[in-house]
Amino acid sequence: MVNLTISLKANGCCAPQNQSFPTNAEVSHEPKSKLPVAIIGAGPVGLAAAAHLVSRGESFILLEAGQQAGANILTWGHVRLFSPWRYNMDKASLALLEKHDWTQPEPDALPTGKDLVEQYLQPLSNLPDIQPFLHLNTKVLSISKKDTDKMKTANRDGVPFIICAEKDGMFQTFEARAVLDATGTWGNPNPSTSNGIWLNDEKSLQNHIFYGIPDILGKEKERYAKKRVSVVGGGHSAINALLELAKLKESYPDTEIIWVMRRQSVEDAYGGEEKDALEARGALGSRIHQLVDQKMIKVETPFFIQNLKRSENGINMIGTQNGKQRTLSGIDEVIVNTGSRPDLTIVSELRTSIDPSTESTEALAPLIDPNIHSCGTVRPHGEKELRQPEKNFYMVGAKSYGRAPTFLMATGYEQVRSVVAYLSGDHAAAEKVELDLPETGVCSLNLKSKSSCDETSSCC
């Protein structure tokens, strides 16, 4: 492992303007072939990549911005997945864990985000095969090639990657022979506006807007009880938030719930309900359908938000509905579930091929376009589809899908298995791409037992 701490100007890496870091130069000249593979992000897919590298005897470093593995997942730790454990664990990771004193969760049980971290990701990150190479609290600022900027072609493939990072106020660089960017898209949400543009008015209201699924029945209860709350979005994350608000309303009847989305009709959001091949997803649709019919939730659709503005009575949501200008006024809190987008700034000095619409890896775009595909119709893919013009650089996991919401953890596990096989020289294994999923593409669940996903649970 090579860990360099050098000045900000070295190797083309730079800190934010007017910001400096203490430096302590340690220069190493190891040949590229002996350098590790760098993995950025210690979430499920990043840790799976580490496990596959361990299984093939390859050296690696794992850089994580958070205080622990799976830090992003803990921000939605109260949410229950509608995929059981069997589809949320990577095979190489399981093989490592089973060599130690680890108890595997019940394969058909539904974990929460917190369960996923505490029972799987944290034990995996603490294994002696991984923990010494895991760098926590290490935020990657940029990735480049050593002494070679984006414009230079000569010997580009022959020089290592340089990863510039900050840890505890110190600037560090790491050299690597390959880079797997598994940073995902969480924490980089889309705005509420229908045109996808961030406006200063929305940014100024951040204290009253939550992007994601807040812990409405837990630590955020007082924030939403007896308030006029608008949930923006027509997907499963929005439905989860609405179901928890409806449960809160049972105890606090003065709570008002407004569901704002762009769909032509609310029925489009219900899905197949009892006919849905995914029973957990169908159950969500059935429960929200019932609440709308009971007028527990007021629906505004199709409503296209143009701006959010502060007023004396709260937040005004300005938009168009059925071709006419309309304002929803007096809103106390807004929950935005309009998806997320990748942060591509850290790879801006690398040669990448990004699809202009999905912002995914370009070769993946026709396979995952949400205008055509759902999770279940995305065919298996691996190293070949994930290749970038920058040799041995890969975006894997949710980041490889860009803005497309059709990503599954199991898909990410298969991606890194294939990429690691290729980097290890096993091209036959890399090309043999298989994905162990039910015919529906996600997970089939039996929700007849309330212990799995009852009316007080959130499933996504």
C-alpha positions as CSV (number, residue, x, y, z in Angstrom):
1,M,0.0,0.0,0.0
2,V,1.3,3.5,-0.9
3,N,0.1,6.5,1.1
4,L,1.6,9.8,0.1
5,T,1.1,13.0,2.1
6,I,2.4,15.8,-0.1
7,S,1.8,19.4,-1.1
8,L,-1.4,20.5,-2.8
9,K,0.2,21.4,-6.0
10,A,1.8,18.0,-6.6
11,N,0.4,15.6,-9.2
12,G,-2.3,18.0,-10.5
13,C,-4.4,17.6,-7.3
14,C,-5.8,20.7,-5.7
15,A,-7.8,21.8,-2.7
16,P,-10.8,24.2,-2.8
17,Q,-9.7,27.8,-3.4
18,N,-8.2,29.6,-0.5
19,Q,-8.0,26.3,1.5
20,S,-4.7,24.8,2.6
21,F,-3.8,21.7,4.5
22,P,-0.8,20.7,6.7
23,T,1.6,18.6,4.6
24,N,4.2,15.9,5.4
25,A,5.9,14.6,2.3
26,E,6.6,10.9,2.0
27,V,7.5,10.0,-1.6
28,S,7.4,6.4,-2.8
29,H,8.5,5.0,-6.2
30,E,6.9,1.6,-6.3
31,P,6.2,0.2,-9.8
32,K,2.7,0.4,-10.9
33,S,2.2,-3.4,-10.9
34,K,2.8,-3.5,-7.2
35,L,0.3,-0.7,-6.4
36,P,-3.1,-1.6,-4.9
37,V,-6.5,-1.2,-6.4
38,A,-8.3,1.8,-4.8
39,I,-12.0,1.5,-3.9
40,I,-13.8,4.7,-3.1
41,G,-16.8,4.2,-0.8
42,A,-17.3,1.5,1.9
43,G,-20.9,0.8,1.3
44,P,-22.3,-2.6,0.2
45,V,-20.7,-2.5,-3.3
46,G,-17.4,-1.1,-2.2
47,L,-17.0,-3.7,0.5
48,A,-18.0,-6.4,-1.9
49,A,-15.2,-5.3,-4.2
50,A,-12.8,-5.5,-1.3
51,A,-14.0,-9.0,-0.5
52,H,-13.5,-10.1,-4.2
53,L,-10.0,-8.7,-4.2
54,V,-9.2,-10.5,-1.0
55,S,-10.5,-13.8,-2.6
56,R,-8.1,-13.3,-5.5
57,G,-5.1,-12.3,-3.4
58,E,-5.0,-8.7,-4.8
59,S,-3.9,-5.7,-2.7
60,F,-6.3,-2.8,-2.2
61,I,-7.2,0.3,-0.2
62,L,-10.7,1.3,0.7
63,L,-11.4,5.0,1.2
64,E,-14.6,6.0,3.1
65,A,-15.7,9.6,3.8
66,G,-17.8,8.6,6.8
67,Q,-16.9,7.5,10.3
68,Q,-17.8,3.9,9.6
69,A,-18.7,1.5,6.8
70,G,-22.2,2.0,5.5
71,A,-22.4,5.6,6.9
72,N,-24.8,6.8,4.2
73,I,-27.2,3.9,4.8
74,L,-27.5,4.8,8.5
75,T,-29.2,8.1,7.3
76,W,-32.1,5.9,6.3
77,G,-31.5,3.2,8.9
78,H,-35.2,3.2,10.1
79,V,-36.4,2.2,6.6
80,R,-37.2,-1.5,5.9
81,L,-36.2,-2.9,2.5
82,F,-38.6,-5.0,0.5
83,S,-35.8,-7.3,-0.6
84,P,-34.8,-10.1,1.9
85,W,-31.3,-10.7,3.2
86,R,-30.6,-13.3,0.6
87,Y,-30.5,-10.7,-2.1
88,N,-28.6,-8.0,-0.1
89,M,-25.4,-10.0,0.6
90,D,-22.5,-10.6,-1.7
91,K,-21.2,-14.2,-2.1
92,A,-17.5,-13.4,-1.6
93,S,-18.3,-11.3,1.4
94,L,-20.3,-14.1,2.9
95,A,-17.4,-16.5,2.3
96,L,-15.1,-14.2,4.3
97,L,-17.5,-13.7,7.1
98,E,-18.2,-17.4,7.5
99,K,-14.5,-18.0,8.2
100,H,-15.0,-16.0,11.4
101,D,-17.5,-16.0,14.3
102,W,-20.4,-14.5,12.5
103,T,-24.0,-15.4,12.6
104,Q,-25.8,-15.0,9.2
105,P,-29.2,-13.4,9.3
106,E,-32.3,-15.3,8.4
107,P,-32.2,-15.3,4.5
108,D,-35.9,-14.5,4.1
109,A,-36.2,-11.8,6.7
110,L,-36.5,-8.1,5.7
111,P,-33.7,-6.0,7.1
112,T,-33.8,-2.3,7.9
113,G,-31.0,0.0,6.8
114,K,-29.7,-0.2,10.3
115,D,-29.8,-4.0,10.3
116,L,-27.9,-4.0,7.0
117,V,-25.1,-2.0,8.6
118,E,-24.9,-3.5,12.0
119,Q,-25.4,-7.2,11.1
120,Y,-23.5,-7.3,7.8
121,L,-21.5,-4.3,6.7
122,Q,-19.8,-3.4,10.0
123,P,-18.7,-7.0,10.7
124,L,-17.4,-7.3,7.2
125,S,-15.4,-4.1,7.4
126,N,-13.9,-5.2,10.8
127,L,-12.5,-8.5,9.3
128,P,-8.7,-8.7,9.5
129,D,-8.7,-9.2,5.7
130,I,-10.3,-5.7,5.2
131,Q,-9.9,-3.5,8.3
132,P,-6.1,-2.7,7.9
133,F,-6.8,-1.3,4.5
134,L,-9.9,0.7,5.3
135,H,-9.3,4.4,5.6
136,L,-12.3,6.1,7.4
137,N,-13.0,9.8,7.6
138,T,-11.2,10.1,4.3
139,K,-13.0,12.3,1.7
140,V,-11.8,12.0,-1.8
141,L,-11.5,15.4,-3.5
142,S,-10.3,14.3,-7.0
143,I,-8.7,11.6,-9.1
144,S,-6.1,12.0,-11.7
145,K,-3.1,10.3,-13.4
146,K,0.3,10.8,-11.9
147,D,2.0,13.9,-13.5
148,T,-0.4,13.6,-16.3
149,D,-3.4,15.9,-16.8
150,K,-6.5,15.0,-18.8
151,M,-5.1,16.4,-22.1
152,K,-1.9,14.3,-22.1
153,T,-2.0,11.0,-24.0
154,A,1.6,9.8,-24.1
155,N,2.2,6.8,-21.7
156,R,-1.1,7.6,-20.0
157,D,-2.0,3.9,-19.4
158,G,1.5,3.3,-18.0
159,V,1.3,5.7,-15.0
160,P,-0.7,5.1,-11.8
161,F,-3.8,6.9,-10.6
162,I,-3.4,9.7,-8.0
163,I,-6.2,10.0,-5.5
164,C,-6.4,13.3,-3.6
165,A,-8.2,13.2,-0.3
166,E,-8.7,15.0,3.0
167,K,-8.6,13.3,6.4
168,D,-8.9,15.3,9.6
169,G,-7.7,18.5,8.0
170,M,-4.7,16.8,6.5
171,F,-4.2,16.5,2.7
172,Q,-3.2,13.0,1.5
173,T,-2.7,11.3,-1.8
174,F,-2.8,7.7,-2.6
175,E,-1.4,5.9,-5.7
176,A,-3.3,3.0,-7.3
177,R,-3.1,0.8,-10.4
178,A,-6.9,0.8,-10.8
179,V,-9.8,2.7,-9.3
180,L,-13.3,1.6,-8.5
181,D,-15.6,4.5,-7.8
182,A,-18.4,3.1,-5.6
183,T,-19.5,6.4,-4.0
184,G,-23.1,6.1,-5.2
185,T,-25.5,9.0,-5.5
186,W,-26.9,9.3,-2.0
187,G,-26.5,12.7,-0.5
188,N,-26.7,14.4,-3.9
189,P,-30.4,14.7,-4.3
190,N,-32.4,16.2,-7.2
191,P,-34.3,19.4,-6.4
192,S,-38.0,19.6,-6.1
193,T,-38.4,21.6,-9.3
194,S,-39.8,19.8,-12.3
195,N,-37.0,21.2,-14.5
196,G,-34.3,19.7,-12.3
197,I,-32.6,23.0,-11.6
198,W,-31.5,24.1,-8.1
199,L,-32.8,27.6,-7.3
200,N,-31.6,29.8,-4.5
201,D,-35.1,30.1,-3.1
202,E,-35.2,26.3,-2.5
203,K,-31.7,26.4,-1.1
204,S,-32.7,29.1,1.4
205,L,-35.4,26.8,2.8
206,Q,-33.1,23.9,3.6
207,N,-34.2,24.0,7.3
208,H,-37.7,23.1,6.3
209,I,-36.9,20.6,3.5
210,F,-35.8,17.0,3.9
211,Y,-34.4,15.1,0.9
212,G,-35.0,11.4,1.5
213,I,-37.1,9.5,4.1
214,P,-37.0,11.2,7.5
215,D,-37.5,9.2,10.7
216,I,-41.1,10.5,11.0
217,L,-42.2,8.1,13.8
218,G,-38.9,8.4,15.7
219,K,-36.5,11.3,16.2
220,E,-38.3,13.6,13.6
221,K,-41.7,13.2,15.2
222,E,-42.0,16.7,16.6
223,R,-40.8,18.2,13.3
224,Y,-43.9,16.9,11.5
225,A,-46.6,16.4,14.1
226,K,-49.5,18.9,13.7
227,K,-47.8,20.4,10.7
228,R,-48.9,20.9,7.1
229,V,-46.5,18.6,5.2
230,S,-46.0,18.2,1.5
231,V,-44.3,15.1,0.1
232,V,-42.9,15.5,-3.4
233,G,-42.4,12.5,-5.6
234,G,-44.3,9.5,-7.1
235,G,-42.0,6.6,-6.2
236,H,-41.6,4.1,-3.3
237,S,-39.5,6.5,-1.2
238,A,-42.4,9.1,-1.3
239,I,-44.9,6.4,-0.5
240,N,-42.8,5.3,2.5
241,A,-42.8,8.9,3.8
242,L,-46.5,9.2,3.2
243,L,-47.3,6.0,5.1
244,E,-45.3,7.1,8.1
245,L,-47.0,10.5,8.1
246,A,-50.4,8.8,8.0
247,K,-49.4,6.8,11.0
248,L,-48.3,10.0,12.7
249,K,-51.7,11.6,11.9
250,E,-53.5,8.9,13.8
251,S,-51.9,10.3,17.0
252,Y,-51.9,13.9,15.9
253,P,-55.0,14.4,13.8
254,D,-54.1,18.1,13.0
255,T,-51.3,16.9,10.8
256,E,-52.1,17.7,7.1
257,I,-50.5,15.6,4.3
258,I,-50.3,16.8,0.7
259,W,-48.9,14.5,-1.9
260,V,-47.4,16.4,-4.9
261,M,-46.3,14.6,-8.0
262,R,-46.0,14.9,-11.8
263,R,-47.9,11.7,-12.7
264,Q,-51.0,12.2,-14.8
265,S,-53.1,10.4,-12.2
266,V,-52.6,9.1,-8.7
267,E,-53.5,5.6,-9.8
268,D,-50.2,5.5,-11.8
269,A,-48.4,5.5,-8.5
270,Y,-50.2,2.5,-7.0
271,G,-48.6,0.0,-9.3
272,G,-50.0,-3.5,-9.6
273,E,-51.1,-3.7,-5.9
274,E,-52.3,-7.3,-5.2
275,K,-51.4,-8.3,-8.8
276,D,-47.8,-7.0,-8.4
277,A,-45.2,-9.8,-8.8
278,L,-43.4,-8.2,-5.9
279,E,-45.8,-8.6,-2.9
280,A,-44.0,-6.0,-0.8
281,R,-44.2,-3.4,-3.5
282,G,-47.8,-4.3,-4.2
283,A,-48.6,-3.9,-0.5
284,L,-47.2,-0.4,-0.5
285,G,-49.5,0.5,-3.4
286,S,-52.5,-1.0,-1.7
287,R,-51.9,0.8,1.5
288,I,-51.4,4.2,0.0
289,H,-54.5,3.6,-2.3
290,Q,-56.6,3.0,0.8
291,L,-55.3,6.1,2.6
292,V,-56.0,8.3,-0.4
293,D,-59.5,6.9,-0.7
294,Q,-60.1,7.7,3.0
295,K,-58.9,11.2,2.3
296,M,-56.1,10.9,4.9
297,I,-53.9,12.2,2.1
298,K,-54.6,15.1,-0.3
299,V,-53.2,14.5,-3.8
300,E,-52.1,17.2,-6.1
301,T,-51.2,15.8,-9.5
302,P,-50.1,16.5,-12.1
303,F,-48.4,19.4,-10.4
304,F,-45.1,20.7,-11.9
305,I,-43.1,22.7,-9.3
306,Q,-41.4,25.8,-10.6
307,N,-40.2,27.3,-7.4
308,L,-40.5,27.3,-3.6
309,K,-40.7,30.6,-1.8
310,R,-40.9,31.7,1.8
311,S,-44.1,33.6,2.9
312,E,-45.6,34.8,6.2
313,N,-47.7,31.6,6.4
314,G,-44.9,29.2,5.6
315,I,-43.7,27.9,2.2
316,N,-45.4,28.6,-1.1
317,M,-45.1,25.9,-3.7
318,I,-45.4,27.6,-7.1
319,G,-46.2,25.6,-10.2
320,T,-48.5,24.6,-12.9
321,Q,-51.4,22.2,-12.9
322,N,-53.4,21.2,-15.9
323,G,-51.8,24.1,-17.8
324,K,-52.7,26.8,-15.3
325,Q,-50.5,28.6,-12.8
326,R,-51.2,27.5,-9.2
327,T,-49.7,28.0,-5.8
328,L,-50.0,25.6,-2.8
329,S,-49.5,27.9,0.2
330,G,-49.0,27.6,3.9
331,I,-46.8,24.5,3.9
332,D,-44.7,24.0,7.0
333,E,-42.4,21.2,5.9
334,V,-41.5,19.6,2.6
335,I,-40.1,16.1,2.0
336,V,-38.5,15.7,-1.4
337,N,-38.2,12.3,-3.0
338,T,-37.4,13.1,-6.6
339,G,-34.3,10.9,-6.9
340,S,-30.6,11.7,-6.9
341,R,-27.8,12.3,-9.3
342,P,-24.1,11.3,-9.3
343,D,-21.4,13.8,-8.3
344,L,-19.0,13.7,-11.2
345,T,-16.6,16.4,-9.9
346,I,-14.1,14.0,-8.4
347,V,-13.6,12.3,-11.8
348,S,-13.5,15.5,-13.9
349,E,-9.7,15.1,-14.5
350,L,-10.2,11.5,-15.9
351,R,-11.3,10.5,-19.4
352,T,-14.8,9.3,-19.0
353,S,-17.8,8.4,-21.2
354,I,-21.0,9.5,-19.6
355,D,-24.5,9.3,-21.1
356,P,-25.9,12.8,-21.5
357,S,-29.4,11.9,-20.3
358,T,-29.0,9.3,-17.5
359,E,-25.5,10.5,-16.5
360,S,-24.7,6.8,-16.3
361,T,-21.7,4.9,-17.7
362,E,-22.5,5.4,-21.4
363,A,-22.7,1.7,-22.4
364,L,-25.2,1.1,-19.6
365,A,-27.6,3.8,-20.7
366,P,-29.7,1.7,-23.2
367,L,-29.9,-1.2,-20.7
368,I,-31.1,0.9,-17.7
369,D,-33.1,3.8,-19.1
370,P,-36.1,4.2,-16.7
371,N,-38.2,5.3,-19.6
372,I,-37.9,1.8,-21.0
373,H,-36.8,-0.5,-18.1
374,S,-37.7,-1.4,-14.6
375,C,-35.3,-3.2,-12.2
376,G,-36.6,-6.5,-13.5
377,T,-35.8,-5.9,-17.1
378,V,-32.2,-4.7,-16.7
379,R,-30.1,-7.6,-18.0
380,P,-26.9,-8.7,-16.2
381,H,-23.8,-6.8,-17.1
382,G,-20.2,-6.6,-16.0
383,E,-16.7,-5.3,-16.7
384,K,-17.2,-4.9,-20.5
385,E,-20.2,-2.5,-20.1
386,L,-18.5,-0.6,-17.3
387,R,-15.3,0.2,-19.1
388,Q,-14.3,3.9,-19.4
389,P,-11.9,5.5,-21.9
390,E,-9.5,5.8,-18.8
391,K,-8.1,2.3,-18.6
392,N,-8.7,0.5,-15.3
393,F,-11.1,3.2,-14.0
394,Y,-14.7,2.0,-13.3
395,M,-17.8,3.5,-11.8
396,V,-19.6,0.7,-10.0
397,G,-22.8,0.4,-8.0
398,A,-25.4,3.1,-8.0
399,K,-23.0,5.7,-9.5
400,S,-22.7,3.6,-12.6
401,Y,-26.5,4.0,-13.1
402,G,-26.3,7.8,-12.8
403,R,-29.8,9.2,-12.4
404,A,-31.6,5.9,-13.3
405,P,-33.5,4.6,-10.2
406,T,-33.4,0.9,-11.4
407,F,-30.3,-0.1,-9.5
408,L,-30.2,-3.2,-7.2
409,M,-27.5,-4.1,-4.7
410,A,-27.3,-7.6,-6.2
411,T,-26.5,-5.9,-9.6
412,G,-23.7,-4.0,-8.0
413,Y,-22.3,-7.2,-6.5
414,E,-22.2,-8.8,-9.9
415,Q,-20.5,-5.7,-11.4
416,V,-17.6,-5.8,-9.0
417,R,-17.2,-9.6,-9.2
418,S,-16.7,-9.2,-13.0
419,V,-14.5,-6.1,-12.7
420,V,-12.2,-7.7,-10.1
421,A,-11.9,-10.9,-12.2
422,Y,-10.8,-8.8,-15.1
423,L,-8.3,-6.8,-13.1
424,S,-6.9,-10.1,-11.8
425,G,-6.4,-11.4,-15.3
426,D,-9.3,-13.8,-15.3
427,H,-11.0,-12.5,-18.4
428,A,-13.1,-15.7,-18.9
429,A,-14.7,-15.1,-15.4
430,A,-15.2,-11.4,-16.1
431,E,-17.1,-12.2,-19.3
432,K,-19.3,-14.8,-17.8
433,V,-21.9,-12.5,-16.2
434,E,-24.7,-14.0,-14.2
435,L,-27.2,-12.5,-11.8
436,D,-29.0,-14.6,-9.2
437,L,-32.4,-12.9,-8.9
438,P,-36.0,-14.1,-9.1
439,E,-37.8,-13.7,-12.4
440,T,-39.2,-10.4,-11.3
441,G,-35.7,-9.0,-11.1
442,V,-35.9,-8.0,-7.4
443,C,-37.3,-10.1,-4.6
444,S,-40.5,-12.0,-4.0
445,L,-41.9,-11.7,-0.5
446,N,-44.8,-13.1,1.5
447,L,-46.4,-10.3,3.4
448,K,-49.2,-12.4,4.9
449,S,-47.3,-12.3,8.2
450,K,-47.4,-8.9,9.8
451,S,-44.0,-9.6,11.3
452,S,-42.5,-9.0,7.9
453,C,-44.0,-5.7,6.8
454,D,-47.1,-4.6,8.7
455,E,-48.8,-1.2,8.7
456,T,-46.2,0.3,11.0
457,S,-43.3,-0.7,8.9
458,S,-41.6,1.1,6.0
459,C,-40.5,-1.2,3.1
460,C,-38.5,0.0,0.1
